[in-house]
Amino acid sequence: MLRLIKLLFLAVLMIAIIVLALANREMVTLNVLPEGIKNVLPLSVDVPMFAVILVSILVGLLIGYILEWLREHKHRRLAAQKNREAAKLKGEVETLKKKHMSPEDEVLAILDNSPGRA
């Protein structure tokens, strides 16, 4: 059901993008530099309006993604540190079990944790 909703949402989004592109086909001049500098170094390009809109949306999404990734960096670093610490402690527990526990101790530990015992 969730997959159907996702596909329906994507279909509506694609239709909206197509309608936007068809409604904004006229060419616009995109100036890279302001008017004062444009006389010295003319950098401008004629592009369809829908391309300007779509590229602006994509650049905004990319900037937002990068900023969020940078903001979450400390959380990812802390999680990686805790995972390394947990793996190290798990290895130490396994080493101690092998070193200090005899097979009889394992049987007693299993019996102590059985559901019938309280």
Secondary structure, DSSP 4 states (H G I P E B T S, - for coil): -HHHHHHHHHHHHHHHHHHHHHHT-SEEEEESS-HHHHTTS--EEEEEHHHHHHHHHHHHHHHHHHHHHHHTHHHHHHHHHHHHHHHHHHHHHHHHHHHH--HHHHHHHHHHTSTT--
